Amino acid sequence: MATDSFPFVWSVLARLQPDDVRAACADLTQGELNELAQVADVPRVVLVRDASGARILRSRARRSVRTLKIIVELLVRPTRDLVIAALGDGRSEDPSYDDLVSVLPDAVDRDGARRVALLLAYAVDDTWAAAELCRRLLETDDRFVPDALGEPVDDDIEASPPRPSPPKVAEVGEQARPKRTKADRRKRTPAQAPPPRYKKKRPSRPSSDEDASPEATTADPPPVTMNGGAIRADAHERRAIRLVGSYRDVDRDDPMVGRVVLAEVVFDGPISGGKVRPCVVVAASGRHDLVVRPCYSEGGRRAEDFRAVPVSDVRQAGLDRSSYVSHDEQRIPRSAVADELGWLSVADWNQL
């Protein structure tokens, strides 16, 4: 088992807290975070924000030694780079005990004792050049011994749902009232007669007009409109939209097409970055990617684009405010989807 092959790593990994995982993921590059999310088989947002990230990574690491090494190597990579940069080119390949002791305080201040201890444990179990020095630190340094890192986390208790509260015990002298059933309520509530239905009395007509046909109504009902335009008779049919970009292995019949999902998308601007926002899945690109169009709130700069499409059925889309579907497209990995909110109505889809 993976726990037997890496005893020092598991001694620290079992004590790793959700804050440690979130901080390590924040220090990773986008490519490294994608790799960690794929190995854990969860969206990136779970590792970055959710409190269950540490428990999920421990569960995946128990599957095999290879999975364990990938997870731990990614988690310790920011701390390793920090220590190597502090040691410099001359000491990083074969540091002495005093060299390690001199650079570890800064690493502990930035990443915490548990993340530094995980790096030392991985160096011991993976037999790095400084494995014996790291082992000495784990066994003798008061910052990295198991007792100083906290108690091991019981993932089974953390994953179990909360127990229901015990029933309220009636006080002494208070008689418990029997619970009323539907049959009791029907017995106690007298049946009410339905309200009378009144029919408009029609004026009497001469007998000669009995066979005459009723007058035809010439006024047609007003057309159903949306955004100022009438909805076509074929608006119930979802048409194939034209994609803005070109993608490989486009699949327009993927089950995710038409869904409104919550996913992290990259935006451009003075300071580029990413943000989790609602998106409409317009196609699939291969087995691992989706093509999405982000949604923006009404009043924002992106919503004012003349090509943006307003969402008329906000409730079906799973949104909580008036939103617009952008004309811009992005290709994201399926692992970036954090949640499925709803469906874009067919009438809204046909306007994309």
NUMIDO-344696 format. One record per atom (N, C-alpha, C): x, y, z. Coordinates in steps of 0.001 Angstrom, whole numbers, padded with zeros to 6 digits, always signed. Layout:
BEGIN
XYZ;...
END
This chain:
BEGIN
+000830-001199+000000;+000000+000000+000000;+000869+001255+000000;+000259+002365-000456;+000995+003629-000504;+001367+004113+000884;+000548+003769+001873;+000843+004210+003239;+002058+003491+003802;+002331+002255+003353;+003494+001508+003842;+004778+001954+003164;+004691+002370+001891;+005893+002745+001152;+006417+004120+001537;+005558+004996+002026;+005963+006358+002362;+005520+006673+003792;+006166+006066+004784;+005694+006257+006171;+005857+007692+006671;+006978+008346+006346;+007174+009714+006817;+006173+010664+006158;+005929+010463+004858;+004965+011312+004158;+003579+011177+004765;+003161+009935+005054;+001819+009736+005598;+001698+010266+007015;+002809+010266+007745;+002761+010834+009086;+002417+012320+009048;+002896+013021+008015;+002582+014446+007868;+001282+014651+007104;+001066+013855+006046;-000130+014013+005217;-001403+013789+006028;-001337+012883+007002;-002516+012620+007830;-002867+013806+008712;-001945+014731+008909;-002190+015909+009754;-002395+017181+008947;-002366+017061+007618;-002514+018228+006756;-003932+018792+006870;-004047+020092+006990;-005323+020774+007173;-005800+021385+005856;-007111+021689+005756;-007618+022319+004527;-006910+023627+004190;-006543+024423+005190;-005838+025674+004917;-004481+025430+004273;-003811+024329+004669;-002522+024005+004055;-002685+023695+002574;-003731+022933+002235;-003969+022574+000833;-004341+023810+000025;-005216+024646+000567;-005609+025846-000174;-004417+026770-000403;-003552+026911+000600;-002383+027779+000439;-001407+027205-000592;-001222+025875-000570;-000321+025255-001557;-000869+025400-002963;-002186+025214-003130;-002799+025355-004463;-002716+026792-004961;-002796+027758-004050;-002684+029157-004460;-001284+029486-004970;-000272+028738-004525;+001108+028981-004962;+001453+028238-006249;+000584+027331-006705;+000863+026567-007925;+000520+027385-009163;+001139+027038-010278;+000762+027649-011550;-000562+027047-012018;-001164+027662-013043;-002433+027157-013560;-002281+025735-014115;-001164+025465-014773;-000940+024116-015299;-000764+023092-014192;-000022+023463-013139;+000162+022543-012017;-001150+022295-011282;-001956+023348-011140;-003249+023180-010477;-004185+022307-011304;-004152+022460-012622;-004956+021581-013481;-004534+020123-013329;-003238+019886-013268;-002740+018514-013111;-003189+017921-011780;-003114+018698-010716;-003538+018210-009402;-005044+017941-009392;-005830+018791-010029;-007281+018582-010077;-007631+017332-010885;-006897+017068-011963;-007158+015869-012757;-006815+014606-011985;-005717+014633-011245;-005349+013462-010445;-006374+013235-009340;-006849+014322-008722;-007851+014204-007656;-009245+013969-008194;-009447+014184-009509;-010749+013977-010162;-011813+014893-009568;-011449+016158-009349;-012384+017159-008837;-012117+018466-009570;-013091+019387-009605;-012830+020712-010173;-011780+021460-009363;-011075+022362-010031;-010020+023116-009347;-010568+023930-008192;-011796+024435-008350;-012353+025293-007311;-012517+024548-005991;-012673+023212-006042;-012783+022430-004806;-011468+022476-004032;-010356+022379-004727;-009057+022402-004056;-008700+023799-003582;-009138+024815-004313;-008753+026185-003980;-009610+026756-002863;-010920+026354-002803;-011834+027012-001880;-012510+026070-000897;-012719+024817-001264;-013531+023943-000428;-012724+023416+000750;-013412+023141+001866;-012751+022634+003064;-012449+021142+002981;-012984+020464+001960;-012765+019021+001839;-011557+018675+000974;-010763+019665+000569;-009636+019391-000325;-008618+018437+000267;-008254+018622+001540;-007259+017741+002162;-007784+016314+002257;-009033+016150+002633;-009604+014804+002746;-009647+014118+001387;-010004+014852+000329;-010079+014272-001017;-008695+013836-001485;-007675+014669-001260;-006328+014313-001701;-005806+013098-000943;-006092+012996+000338;-005663+011805+001090;-006361+010553+000548;-007637+010677+000227;-008373+009526-000305;-007796+009078-001644;-007464+010044-002518;-006886+009678-003819;-005480+009110-003642;-004718+009623-002682;-003336+009161-002485;-003286+007724-002009;-004339+007235-001390;-004348+005849-000916;-004497+004839-002061;-004824+005293-003246;-005077+004368-004351;-003811+003655-004821;-002735+004425-004957;-001492+003826-005457;-000316+004710-005077;+000892+004129-005130;+002103+004886-004839;+002318+005976-005890;+002000+005670-007150;+002182+006660-008215;+001301+007890-007983;+000033+007669-007625;-000864+008796-007359;-000388+009595-006158;+000080+008890-005131;+000607+009574-003941;+001782+010474-004299;+002711+009975-005109;+003895+010758-005449;+003525+011989-006262;+002562+011859-007172;+002160+013021-007972;+001544+014089-007080;+000659+013676-006166;-000020+014640-005295;+000971+015344-004385;+001848+014570-003714;+002783+015173-002765;+003812+016026-003487;+004276+015571-004644;+005283+016335-005378;+004727+017700-005791;+003440+017756-006169;+002831+019033-006529;+002607+019911-005299;+002204+019307-004178;+001956+020097-002973;+003234+020723-002412;+004364+020011-002506;+005604+020533-001913;+006415+021366-002895;+005994+021430-004159;+006807+022120-005161;+007043+023587-004814;+006027+024379-004387;+006326+025783-004037;+007314+025913-002875;+007178+025056-001849;+008100+025105-000715;+009500+024673-001136;+009583+023652-001983;+010892+023200-002477;+011599+024302-003244;+010857+025011-004124;+011469+026090-004893;+011948+027212-003985;+011189+027463-002922;+011602+028508-001983;+012894+028132-001270;+013005+026881-000822;+014212+026435-000113;+015411+026412-001048;+015212+025938-002290;+016325+025883-003247;+016831+027286-003562;+015889+028232-003726;+016315+029605-004006;+017074+030200-002829;+016681+029857-001600;+017381+030377-000431;+018772+029760-000285;+018910+028480-000636;+020229+027829-000545;+021187+028340-001614;+020669+028673-002791;+021526+029125-003874;+022091+027961-004667;+022714+028283-005791;+023254+027250-006673;+024369+026449-006025;+025137+027073-005173;+026292+026390-004604;+025938+025361-003549;+024805+025524-002828;+024496+024629-001716;+023255+023775-001945;+022481+024056-002976;+021194+023369-003135;+021341+021892-003493;+022382+021512-004243;+022516+020126-004665;+022938+019214-003516;+023792+019682-002624;+024258+018854-001499;+024375+019726-000248;+023237+020132+000330;+023314+021042+001484;+023748+020302+002738;+024318+021049+003657;+024681+020498+004957;+023526+020708+005929;+023661+020132+007112;+022613+020287+008131;+022470+021750+008535;+023589+022438+008697;+023546+023852+009070;+022930+024698+007961;+023180+024296+006694;+022568+025038+005588;+021045+024947+005647;+020530+023729+005887;+019080+023564+005969;+018492+024319+007154;+019141+024227+008274;+018641+024901+009473;+018594+026413+009259;+019514+026950+008463;+019570+028400+008272;+018457+028929+007360;+017950+028097+006432;+016948+028585+005475;+015527+028158+005825;+015372+027186+006722;+014026+026701+007022;+013153+027705+007772;+013687+028558+008651;+012781+029513+009323;+011968+030376+008367;+012591+030863+007283;+011836+031675+006326;+010754+030848+005640;+011062+029569+005350;+010065+028709+004724;+008897+028433+005669;+009211+028252+006961;+008143+028021+007942;+007276+029263+008092;+007892+030436+008069;+007125+031679+008195;+006164+031857+007023;+006581+031447+005833;+005722+031668+004668;+004707+030553+004459;+005149+029274+004577;+004296+028142+004226;+003761+027383+005426;+004285+027601+006622;+003826+026873+007783;+004636+025613+008027;+004589+025116+009270;+005416+023973+009657;+004976+022697+008962;+003667+022504+008744;+003201+021248+008145;+003640+021127+006695;+003583+022213+005930;+004023+022135+004532;+005529+021901+004446;+006307+022528+005321;+007755+022286+005322;+008043+020859+005769;+007323+020358+006774;+007514+018980+007220;+007168+017994+006117;+006135+018308+005291;+005797+017422+004174;+006924+017378+003157;+007580+018501+002921;+008747+018516+002020;+009867+017663+002583;+010173+017789+003871;+011235+016988+004478;+010886+015499+004441;+009622+015173+004712;+009211+013767+004697;+009311+013178+003299;+008937+013951+002292;+009032+013460+000912;+010495+013260+000511;+011374+014134+000985;+012804+013967+000695;+013343+012692+001326;+012827+012314+002514;+013284+011084+003173;+012760+009857+002445;+011443+009795+002194;+010845+008602+001584;+011243+008440+000128;+011525+009537-000553;+011911+009462-001971;+013424+009424-002136;+014155+009330-001005;+015611+009187-000981;+016322+010271-001788;+016073+011530-001423;+016827+012622-002035;+018252+012631-001472;+019086+013527-002018;+020484+013597-001571;+020585+013969-000097;+019674+014810+000381;+019707+015253+001781;+018711+014475+002632;+018438+013216+002271;+017417+012441+002973;+017755+012249+004450;+019005+011935+004767;+019374+011696+006158;+019279+012975+006993;+019649+014100+006398;+019544+015368+007121;+018076+015714+007381;+017223+015473+006397;+015797+015752+006568;+015178+014820+007613;+015647+013581+007633;+015145+012651+008644;+015548+013105+010046;+016748+013596+010172;+017207+014087+011479;+016345+015263+011945;+015967+016152+011008;+015107+017280+011356;+013721+016818+011780;+013175+015830+011070;+011840+015332+011412;+011805+014657+012777;+012912+014053+013180;+012925+013303+014431;+013374+014133+015636;+014099+015247+015392;+014663+015988+016522;+014193+017435+016618;+013799+018031+015498;+013401+019436+015528;+011992+019562+016103;+011829+020417+017106;+010533+020573+017775;+009452+021128+016859;+009819+021721+015737;+008814+022262+014822;+008196+021198+013932;+008910+020081+013689;+008489+019128+012680;+008167+017739+013221;+008340+017498+014511;+007976+016188+015057;+006459+016037+014980;+005944+014801+014889;+004497+014610+014697;+003634+015297+015748;+004071+015258+017014;+003243+015874+018056;+003081+017375+017853;+004077+018029+017257;+003998+019475+017044;+003122+019831+015851;+002838+018855+014970;+002040+019123+013763;+000547+018947+013997;+000152+018483+015176;-001257+018300+015473;-001669+016844+015409;-002936+016593+015735;-003473+015246+015712;-003834+014830+014283;-003705+013537+013965;-004147+013077+012634;-005640+013321+012446;-006019+013683+011232;-007416+013976+010910;-008128+012669+010587;-009288+012461+011210;-010113+011286+010923;-011038+011646+009763;-010660+011232+008545;-011446+011589+007368;-012826+010947+007369;-012978+009790+008010;-014298+009151+008042;-015285+009984+008838;-014843+010539+009953;-015735+011390+010748;-016029+012673+010014;-015021+013223+009324;-015222+014476+008598;-016208+014305+007451;-016184+013131+006801;-017051+012921+005653;-018445+012478+006027;-018662+011997+007273;-019971+011492+007663;-020940+012646+007857;-022214+012466+007474;-023199+013537+007646;-023507+013755+009107;-023954+014945+009482;-024287+015210+010885;-025448+014355+011355;-025367+013921+012621;-026420+013090+013173;-027644+013928+013495;-028832+013348+013304;-030033+014113+013644;-030118+014342+015147;-030679+015465+015530;-030803+015789+016943;-031806+014860+017596;-031569+014476+018867;-032487+013559+019545;-033841+014204+019746;-034904+013405+019791;-036242+013968+019975;-036358+014640+021333;-037192+015660+021379;-037385+016412+022605;-038183+015583+023610;-037664+015500+024825;-038319+014723+025871;-039304+015629+026613;-040534+015151+026757;-041558+015947+027437;-041229+016053+028912;-041471+017226+029471;-041206+017435+030882;-042194+016649+031734;-041817+016481+033001;-042658+015724+033920;-043980+016456+034103;-045068+015738+034027;-046391+016322+034184;-046984+016814+032879;-046182+016897+031827;-046692+017352+030539;-047070+016138+029695;-048277+016092+029245;-048762+014977+028460;-048415+015217+026994;-047826+014193+026416;-047470+014300+025002;-048732+014202+024160;-048899+015149+023292;-050069+015151+022416;-049823+014264+021210;-050798+013443+020851;-050617+012602+019660;-050558+013456+018402;-049775+013015+017484;-049599+013743+016235;-050833+013575+015365;-051315+014695+014860;-052498+014647+014005;-052134+014102+012635;-052977+013265+012130;-052798+012708+010806;-053729+013405+009834;-053540+013108+008558;-054415+013706+007545;-055862+013267+007729;-056035+012005+008170;-057398+011516+008393;-058067+012288+009520;-057312+012613+010596;-057886+013385+011691;-058281+014777+011233;-057429+015391+010390;-057757+016729+009921;-058994+016723+009033;-059137+015659+008249;-060343+015578+007413;-061593+015409+008264;-061474+014677+009394;-062624+014475+010268;-063032+015773+010960;-062052+016543+011398;-062351+017742+012171;-062771+018905+011280;-062347+018921+010052;-062687+020015+009150;-063933+019647+008370;-065022+020344+008579;-066246+019990+007845;-066065+020230+006357;-066711+019356+005624;-066625+019474+004169;-067355+020729+003725;-066741+021473+002884;-067335+022705+002387;-067863+022493+000984;-069020+023045+000779;-069615+022926-000553;-068847+023793-001529;-068674+023346-002745;-067954+024165-003729;-068710+025456-004001;-068026+026537-004265;-068697+027810-004539;-069564+027700-005782;-070678+028421-005793;-071574+028342-006964;-070914+028907-008204;-071186+028314-009298;-070659+028759-010586;-071771+029492-011323;-071484+030718-011632;-072490+031542-012298;-072207+031543-013789;-073247+031406-014539;-073143+031409-015986;-073858+032637-016522;-073172+033342-017369;-073751+034560-017915;-074959+034232-018783;-076032+034922-018467;-077269+034677-019204;-077180+035303-020576;-077449+034505-021582;-077404+035005-022944;-078761+035592-023333;-078772+036631-024090;-080056+037199-024543;-080763+036239-025481;-082053+036214-025320;-082864+035330-026178;-082882+035841-027596;-082855+034932-028516;-082869+035295-029924;-084108+034705-030591;-084535+035282-031636;-085687+034712-032344;-085399+033308-032825;-086462+032556-032969;-086314+031167-033408;-085687+031063-034773;-085849+032116-035557;-085278+032070-036913;-083769+032126-036893;-083238+032616-035770;-081780+032725-035683;-081139+031532-035001;-081916+030517-034640;-081349+029392-033906;-080321+028632-034739;-080569+028573-036030;-079655+027831-036894;-078525+028684-037439;-078549+029974-037078;-077500+030857-037605;-076182+030571-036910;-075118+030690-037630;-073787+030439-037056;-073378+031610-036199;-072631+031369-035100;-072183+032473-034251;-071248+033394-035001;-071201+034626-034521;-070361+035612-035176;-068884+035253-035006;-068105+035378-036037;-066672+035069-036006;-065911+036226-035374;-064944+035872-034549;-064124+036895-033907;-063001+037296-034839;-062915+038567-035127;-061907+039046-036081;-060607+039450-035402;-060653+039748-034059;-059436+040222-033379;-058535+039041-033039;-057277+039046-033495;-056305+038002-033191;-055611+038311-031870;-055192+037279-031092;-054469+037537-029846;-053128+038182-030142;-052648+039010-029245;-051353+039682-029485;-050226+038662-029555;-049223+038887-030376;-048112+037929-030494;-047284+037883-029227;-046687+036708-028964;-045774+036556-027840;-044429+037145-028227;-043940+038064-027424;-042694+038750-027748;-041673+038517-026664;-040420+038722-027006;-039314+038656-026051;-038265+039631-026531;-037887+040558-025655;-036912+041591-025996;-037387+042433-027183;-038694+042645-027270;-039235+043499-028307;-039521+042801-029613;-039146+041537-029785;-039378+040815-031029;-040265+039615-030816;-041078+039297-031812;-041988+038160-031701;-041218+036856-031774;-041616+035884-030943;-040996+034562-030945;-041574+033759-032095;-040697+033155-032879;-041156+032383-034033;-041907+031137-033594;-042661+030581-034546;-043432+029376-034226;-042541+028190-033958;-041316+028208-034500;-040399+027080-034309;-039417+027360-033176;-039804+028268-032242;-038873+028630-031166;-038656+027495-030193;-039483+026441-030244;-039301+025317-029335;-038218+024380-029823;-037700+024593-031026;-036662+023738-031577;-035311+024402-031355;-034399+023677-030734;-033066+024223-030464;-032217+024125-031726;-031816+025275-032246;-031024+025278-033470;-029537+025185-033139;-028758+024803-034118;-027310+024718-033947;-026717+026111-034126;-025989+026572-033120;-025395+027904-033199;-024020+027814-033841;-023604+028927-034408;-022287+028990-035053;-021251+029396-034005;-020212+028585-033863;-019156+028878-032902;-018265+029989-033430;-017760+030803-032514;-016893+031905-032897;-015513+031395-033278;-014959+030483-032484;-013631+029957-032739;-013686+028592-033412;-012515+028040-033667;-012401+026697-034246;-011799+025769-033204;-012422+024589-033039;-012017+023656-031996;-011935+022252-032589;-011179+021410-031904;-011002+020032-032369;-012102+019154-031818;-012550+018198-032643;-013531+017193-032232;-014746+017842-031581;-015369+018768-032290;-016540+019471-031753;-017723+018512-031664;-018370+018481-030514;-019550+017639-030287;-020680+018545-029795;-021694+018736-030656;-022840+019575-030294;-023943+018790-029597;-023786+017471-029508;-024800+016627-028867;-024367+016148-027492;-023299+016737-026966;-022851+016345-025634;-023935+016664-024601;-024096+015800-023578;-025140+016071-022559;-024985+017410-021850;-023795+017988-021831;-023589+019261-021143;-024005+020462-021992;-024201+020270-023310;-024545+021391-024186;-025908+021949-023789;-025976+023245-023588;-027211+023904-023178;-027292+024151-021690;-026413+023526-020911;-026441+023713-019464;-025776+025033-019070;-026257+025601-017987;-025613+026746-017360;-024823+026206-016167;-023503+026373-016208;-022625+025796-015198;-021862+026910-014501;-021321+026575-013355;-020447+027477-012601;-019019+026993-012809;-018183+027821-013426;-016828+027391-013776;-015896+028591-013706;-014623+028288-013598;-013598+029326-013558;-013155+029638-014976;-013268+030889-015376;-012870+031328-016709;-011822+032420-016567;-010991+032538-017573;-009906+033516-017586;-010407+034776-018273;-010118+035933-017700;-010515+037193-018306;-009276+038027-018581;-009377+038880-019608;-008287+039762-020001;-008566+041172-019500;-007522+041917-019286;-007664+043289-018816;-006323+043821-018371;-006351+044944-017668;-005075+045474-017152;-004345+044467-016285;-005109+043680-015511;-004527+042604-014704;-005297+041337-015048;-004680+040479-015830;-005362+039256-016243;-005453+038284-015072;-006446+037414-015143;-006636+036427-014081;-007812+035549-014384;-008355+034896-013374;-009500+034019-013536;-010544+034307-012482;-011797+033937-012799;-012895+034165-011868;-013952+033101-012106;-014563+032646-011022;-015646+031667-011123;-016935+032426-011416;-017602+032093-012530;-018829+032755-012919;-019717+031790-013703;-021019+032082-013829;-021901+031220-014635;-021491+031261-016106;-021611+030112-016768;-021276+029995-018189;-022313+029097-018859;-022519+029312-020152;-023394+028467-020960;-022512+027563-021811;-022726+026257-021712;-021963+025298-022510;-022572+025244-023899;-021793+025635-024920;-022312+025663-026292;-021820+024482-027116;-020784+023799-026670;-020283+022625-027400;-019256+021924-026525;-018905+020718-026930;-017817+019978-026305;-016676+019858-027299;-015450+019902-026800;-014265+019764-027633;-013483+018551-027147;-013694+017433-027806;-013055+016205-027366;-013694+015678-026091;-012981+014804-025403;-013506+014169-024198;-013285+014995-022947;-012298+015891-022974;-011888+016532-021727;-012181+018031-021675;-012663+018651-022756;-012837+020100-022776;-014269+020465-023141;-014679+021655-022718;-015977+022226-023051;-015765+023624-023616;-016643+024017-024541;-016640+025374-025081;-017793+026121-024414;-017489+027219-023734;-018498+027934-022947;-018502+029404-023343;-019651+030042-023060;-019782+031487-023182;-020130+032027-021805;-019282+032879-021217;-019532+033367-019854;-020766+034253-019784;-021379+034306-018600;-022526+035172-018325;-022064+036334-017438;-022628+037515-017694;-022289+038707-016932;-023558+039382-016434;-023469+039993-015269;-024626+040658-014678;-025005+041889-015479;-026284+042218-015419;-026787+043394-016114;-026145+044649-015528;-025689+045536-016417;-025039+046766-015985;-023535+046721-016083;-022959+045524-016236;-021514+045417-016358;-021024+045799-017751;-019709+045968-017857;-019132+046376-019142;-019334+045305-020202;-019181+044027-019833;-019348+042955-020804;-020813+042800-021228;-021746+043107-020314;-023163+042971-020647;-023622+044035-021634;-022887+045159-021743;-023281+046233-022648;-022862+045970-024084;-022146+044896-024339;-021766+044543-025705;-023030+044256-026523;-023101+044841-027732;-024313+044682-028542;-024524+043223-028961;-023483+042406-028895;-023625+040998-029271;-024064+040125-028105;-024068+040669-026883;-024488+039886-025718;-025997+039620-025787;-026403+038447-025310;-027802+038022-025381;-028384+038018-023966;-029501+038716-023742;-030109+038708-022399;-030764+037373-022090;-030687+036957-020838;-031333+035719-020384;-032735+036092-019904;-033767+035629-020644;-035137+035979-020276;-035680+035065-019178;-035355+033771-019235;-035833+032821-018225;-034710+032596-017217;-034599+033523-016258;-033501+033466-015290;-033655+032272-014363;-034894+031942-013996;-035105+030839-013051;-034693+029506-013659;-035064+029240-014911;-034676+027972-015534;-033165+027876-015690;-032521+029016-015908;-031060+029007-016048;-030354+028831-014717;-031084+028926-013594;-030463+028767-012289;-029723+030003-011814;-030050+031170-012387;-029380+032407-012011;-030239+033178-011017;-029615+034061-010255;-030337+034815-009233;-030486+036289-009587;-030101+036670-010791;-030227+038071-011194;-030258+038148-012712;-030640+039315-013231;-030665+039522-014674;-029241+039426-015216;-029079+038636-016265;-027742+038359-016791;-027768+038380-018311;-026578+038477-018879;-026382+038458-020319;-025354+037377-020648;-025558+036686-021780;-024605+035692-022264;-023659+036378-023231;-022367+036322-022945;-021379+036990-023773;-021233+036281-025115;-020778+037054-026119;-020491+036477-027431;-019124+035813-027456;-018270+036151-026481;-016933+035557-026428;-017023+034101-025985;-016095+033303-026456;-016049+031871-026121;-014706+031539-025495;-014746+030525-024659;-013520+029993-024068;-013615+028481-024012;-012474+027845-024156;-012410+026388-023990;-011817+026097-022613;-012556+025348-021809;-012137+025046-020442;-012143+023532-020255;-011334+023004-019357;-011416+021566-019054;-012680+021261-018276;-013177+020050-018461;-014380+019647-017731;-014149+019703-016219;-012919+019507-015802;-012630+019536-014372;-012787+020925-013778;-012862+021973-014621;-013036+023325-014112;-014473+023629-013737;-015419+022737-014083;-016834+022953-013758;-017045+022638-012278;-017493+023640-011531;-017709+023460-010092;-019126+023035-009769;-020107+023447-010589;-021499+023119-010280;-022333+023316-011533;-023489+022625-011598;-024440+022789-012681;-025646+023538-012139;-025940+024719-012718;-026983+025586-012185;-028349+025319-012798;-028425+025152-014118;-029713+024949-014766;-029547+024827-016267;-030632+025139-017003;-030635+025034-018464;-030971+026392-019058;-030338+026733-020167;-030723+027926-020913;-031957+027589-021732;-032985+028407-021616;-034226+028120-022339;-033959+028087-023834;-034834+027371-024554;-034654+027229-026002;-034764+028584-026691;-035697+029436-026234;-035847+030751-026847;-034585+031578-026672;-033977+031509-025486;-032714+032239-025277;-031589+031630-026088;-031553+030292-026149;-030496+029601-026907;-030524+030020-028375;-031718+030140-028952;-031827+030436-030384;-031429+031865-030715;-031165+032677-029699;-030678+034024-029954;-029161+034125-029929;-028488+033039-029474;-027020+033083-029388;-026402+033181-030781;
END
